[in-house]
Amino acid sequence: MRTFSRWMALGVLVCGPAAYADRNDLQITQLGNPNPFINSGSSVHSANFNPEANGDFRAFARTFAAVITSTNLMPPETLGHAGFSINAELGVIALPTRGPLDPLQGGPAQDGQVTLPTERPQTPELLIPSVHVRKGLPFSLELGSRIGWIDRSSMFTATGELKWAVNEGFTWLPDIGVRAHVTRLLGNKDFDLTAAGLDVGVGKQFPLGGMVTLTPYGGLDFVGVAASTDTLDFDQDRTAGTPLNPSNPYAGLDNTGVYEPVKLGENINSRIYGGVRFIGGALQLGAEISLSNQGSIDVVRTNRPDGATQVTTETRQRALPAVFAFNATLGLDF
């Protein structure tokens, strides 16, 4: 027991610092300051002003919401009022690439590309392992929850879902289910991200003899996205020991800002998915692919003439990239 404790302590010491700021941790300030001046009423320009910062934040929020809601991994049929299922799942999500023009240098992000402000240069794919628990209820209802971890980060996702099988168990008719779900991003202190959706799935279970079944399924999911930030400090060189300016008691608010909130009803992504589930006895295996289409958004570009305290704006339409995901599951179905 003492030897085990020593190895555990060594593992914490080795792994703890690496997990503090890992590759996929998000630094939202990398999207740039939405305020063109260091403070209101000033003609001094913010050094890291991004003329499309609010649009980049909205594009990021919609894209990352598509990432964390890219998994279904269950057919439309329910478990039955006494059924219970627990699964280990893995999602592999292909990340959109960063645009060729850096928005922090004044260049607009290109159509079909988005900036993910990760701690280090972003990887081409993101892994999200998770645990999914479902419980069958009477009247063809099913309650579920999923806890996932965003690989190489300190962030987690928490999902709650309620499914109702409109039609299930008929010999010649497909199963039809409706699922309401809410997913919340946890572990990031600078912004809040919530995705809520409603999907309709169709599938059919085919017996292969005895206790073995195969169930192909597919569906369409509509996901609304909401996101907001606290007041962010875009001066990364600011230190706690910097003396205050007596003539300006608000100097501590220089180069700070808040992104425009992303509203749930105004940001809807659509996702199509298809998969297959295999059950042999209590063992359950499944695989699924999905594609999230984010459409396009209106991006306001803020122009700041040199030496002026007034700004002008112009609006352009920006297409957002699709998010492709592959998911797999292994679990027990009782």
N, C-alpha and C positions, 0 to 999 in steps of 0.2 A: 504494500500500500504506500509505503514511504517512497519507494522508487517511482511509482506511478505519479505521485504528487510532484516529484522533482521534474519529471518529464513534462507534466502539464504546465508547471511554472515556466520552464524553458520555452515551451511552445507559445505561451502568452507573450513572453518578452521578445521573441523573434517575430511573431506575426502581428503584434499590436501596433508598432509604428508603421508597418507597411499598410495596414488597413486604415490609418488615420486620414490620408489623402491619396486614395488610389487612382488608377488610370481613368476610370469611368465616373468619378465624382464630378459633379457639375459645378462650375463657377459661372453663374449667370451674368456677372459683370463683364465677362468677355464679349457679350453682345454689344457693349458700348453704352454710353450715357445718352438718354433721350433728350436731356436738357442742353441746348446749344451754348449756354453761358454758365459760368461757375455758380451764379446765384441770380435770383430775380432782380431785374433793374440794373444789372451789370452789363457792360459791353465787353468784358473779358471772356474770351471763348474757353469752353471746356476742352482740355487737351485730348480727351478720348471720346469726344462727341461723335455719335453715329447718326447720320441723317435719317436712317431707316430703322432705328433701334426698336421702336414699338412694333413695327412690322416683323422684324426679326424675332422678337419675343413671342409674338402671336404664332409665327410659323414654327418656332421651336416647340411651343406648348402643344400645338396640334400634332406635330410629328411625334413627340415623346408620348403623348396620350395614345397615339396609334400603336406605339411600341408596347406599352404596358397593358393594352387591351387586346393584343393580337392572339390570345389563346382562348379556345372554347373547350375542345377535347371531350365532348360528350354529345351523344345523339339526342334527338328530341324526346325520346321516351324517358319516363321517370323510373325510379328504382322500385316503386311500389311503397305502400304505406309503412311496411316493416323493413325496407331495404336500407343498406348503409354501404358507403364506398369511401375508400381512402386511397389516394394516388400520389405518387411522386412524378412530377412533370418537368420537362425541359423545353424551353422555347429558344430557338435560334433566329434572331431577327437581323435582317440585312439593313445596315444603316445607310441613309442617304449621304452622299459625299458633300464636303464643304465646297462652296462656290469658289471659282478661280479668283474673284476679286474680294479682298479682305474688307468687310464693312467698316472696320475701325480705321481704315485709310480713306474712307469716303466713297468707295466703290460699291454700287448696289449688288446684292446677292442675285444670282441668276435664276431664271425659271427652272424648276425641277431640282433645285439644290437648296440645302438648308444648313445652317451652322449649329452644331451641337457643342455647347461650351464645356467640353470635358477637361479634366485636370491636365491630361497629357494628350498628344495627338490621338484622335479617335480611331478606334479599330474598325475594320470593315463589317464586323458583325458583333452583336451583343447577345450574351447568354443570360437567360432568366430561369434558374431552377426554382421550383415551387412545390408546395404541398397543397393538395386539393381534397377537401372533405365535403361529402354530400350526404344528405339524409332525406329519405322519402317520407312523404306526408300523405294523409288521406286526400281524396278528391283529385288525384293526379297532380298533386303539387310536390315540389322538391326544393329544399333549401340547401344552399352551398356556400362555402367560403374558401378562399385561396390566399395563401401567404407566399410571396415570391421575393427573391433576392436578386438585385441587379448586380451581375458579376463584376468583381473588382471595383466595388464601390461600398459606401456606407448606407445606401438607399434600399428601401424595401417597398413592396406594393401590397396593399390589402384590398381584397375584393369580396363583396357580398353579393349574392345572387338569389333570385327566386324564379323558378321555372314552373310553367303550367303546360301539361300535355293536353292540347285541344282534342287530339285524336291519337289513340295508341292501342296496339294489341289486336287490330282487325287483320284477318287473313289476307285479304286482297287490297287493302287500303294502306297507304303509307302513314307513318307516325308524323304528327305535326306538333311542334312545341313552340312556346313563346317564353323568352327569358328576359327578365329585367336585371340589370347589373350596375354596380357602382364600384369604381376603383379609385383608391387614394394613394398618392405617392408619399412615402414617409422617409424621414432621415435627412431632409434638406432644409436648412434653416432660412434660406433667402427667399424662397417662393413656395406657394401652394399650388398643387395641380390635382384636379379631380376630373374623372371621366365617368359619365353615366350613359347607359345605352339600352336599347331594346332590340333584340334580334329574333328572327323567325327561322326555325330550322325544320328540315324535312329529312326523314330517314326511313329505313326499313330493315328489320332484323330477320336474318335468314338462319334457320337451324341447320347445322352440319352433322347432326347425329348426336344423340345423348345430351351431354352438358355443354356442347360447343355451339357457339353462335358467332355470326359475322354480321356487322351492321355498318353499311355505308351510309353517309349522311352529308348534308350540306346546308348552307343557310346564308342569310343576309343580315348584317348587323349595322345599326345606325348608332353612332357614338357622339354625344355632345361633350365639349371640352370647356372647362372653366379654370382659369389660372390668375394669380395675382402675386405681387411682390410686396415686401416691406420696403422701407427706405434703404437704398443701397449706397454704399460708399464706393465710388469709382476711382478714388485716389488710392491706388494700391501701395504707394510709398508713404502714406500717412502712418505715423506712429503715435502710440499713447503718450509718449513723453514730449511731443511737439508743443512748445509754449503757445498759448492763446494770444491773439492780437487784441490788445486792450481797446483799440478803436473800432473793432468789429466783433461784437460778442457772438455773432452768428457765423464766424469763420469756420467753425467745425462742420457747418452744413454745406460748405463749398464742395463742388463736384460730387454732389449726391443727387439722387433722383429716384423716381418710381415709374415703372412701366405701366402703360395703360392696361387695365384689367381685360382679360379674355373672358367673354361672356358665354355661358353655356348654350343659350338658344341661338347664338349667332355663329357658332363654330361646330359644324356637324361633319363628321367623317363617315363614310360608308365602307363596310368591310364585307367581302365575300369569302367564304371558307368552305372547305370540303375535307372529309376524312373518313377513316374506317376504324371500327373498334372490334376487337376479337376477345371473346370470353370463353375460357375453358375451365369449367369448375368455378372456383373462386378467383382464378387468375384473370386479370384484365390487361390487355395491351391495346395501344392505339397510336395512330399517327394522323397528322392534320397539316394542311397548308392553308395559308390565308393571304389575302392581298387587300390592303387598306388604301382606298382612293380618297385623297384629301382635297381634290379640286383646286380652286384658286382663291386668293384673298386680295382685297384692295389694300395697298401699302401706301401710306402717306410719307412723302419724302420732305424733310424740313431743310430749307436752304438758309444759310446764315451769311450774308455779305460781310466782308472784313470791315471791322470798325463800326458796324451798325448794331443797334439794340433791337431792331425789328427783324423778323424772319418771314419768309414766304414758304408756302407749301404747294406741293403738286402730288397728285395721286396716280398711281399706276397699278395695273393688275399683275399679280405674280402667281404663277402656277406652283403648287407644292408637290414634292415627290411622293410617289406611292411607297408604301412600306410592305415588304414581303417577309413572311415568317414561316418557319417550319417548326412543328411541335410534336413531341412524343410523350407518351404516358405509360406508366407501369404501376399496377396497383391490385387491390383486392376488392371484390364486389360480393357483398353478402345479401 
